[in-house]
Amino acid sequence: MFRTVDHDIEAIQEKIQTESAFVARLLDEVGRVIVGQRYMVERLLVGLLADGHVLMEGVPGLAKTMTVRVLAASISTKFRRIQFTPDLLPADLIGTLVYDPQRSEFKTRKGPIFANIVLADEINRSPAKVQSALLEAMQEHTVTIGDATFPLDSPFLVLATQNPIEQEGTYPLPEAQVDRFMLKLSVGYPSKDEELEIMRRMSGGPPPEVSAVVDPEEIVRARKAVELIYMDPQVEQYIVDLVFATRQPKDYGLTDLAELIAFGASPRATINLAKAARAHAFLRRRGYVTPEDVRSIGLDVLRHRVLLTYEAEAEDVTADDVVNRVLNNIEVP
């Protein structure tokens, strides 16, 4: 039994080494423009490899939009940026039927959602109808216009940004839509040295041109390789324990969290945590998942899926605080 597993891991390791060769090229190309923000870039790659959408939250000016644009330009694929505004309509996003008077018939005009990488900039500035129109595309990878349903190209990825500090003219994302995002990133400020380099690069002329160094076929092959990465049953149980600890904290010795958590993470969190951990291992060019992969990605998968009580808000306890408590107290296999 163990020989078979070892043999399989060796075969998987060889495949991962081959299929992950493009990662270094991609990171180097992105690094020609983007200074620092390694965490954000890697998490965007996790979403790309695990076929999961990413929500980025951070104050303006942290290069969220630029990072997505540069990443898309580094991949030979179709990219669209959609600026979400209060007057945006669903038809502006997915498309609509347009009447052709010459042929006396309606024609389908596809919207900007028909791309491989879609940047939904300031997604929380659009009303509920627009956000709902995005749900089908994110979950089913299809778009319905009139009576016809159209498949979206593969790979398809929605990368969304939102501003956490300015609430005027915004519409909070419904829990059902937030749950569709595999990862929610909390993007922070660069270090002093990184900011110095940013100033030198961006104030001395236009940023360097970015070339496409990766083909979409490489991404599709990499996704298939990610699915093959070995996960030990103990690591699988560890993932389940982490998620259940957000639902039943008393069972895991976290009694004080019971009054702070209104709703724990859904089963989609378990699935996405496993997928993201595999993608994280892929970026480390490993054919197997370690508990550290799970811990590294756990906060980004769980922070937007744990809903807190009024007591937690009164005590200034955040979802990050709760998830970190869970990650630090559940025994690592």
Summary of the structure (lengths in Angstrom):
residues: 333
radius of gyration: 21.1
end to end distance: 20.7
largest distance: 71.4
contacts: 1050
relative contact order: 0.16
helix: 51%
strand: 17%
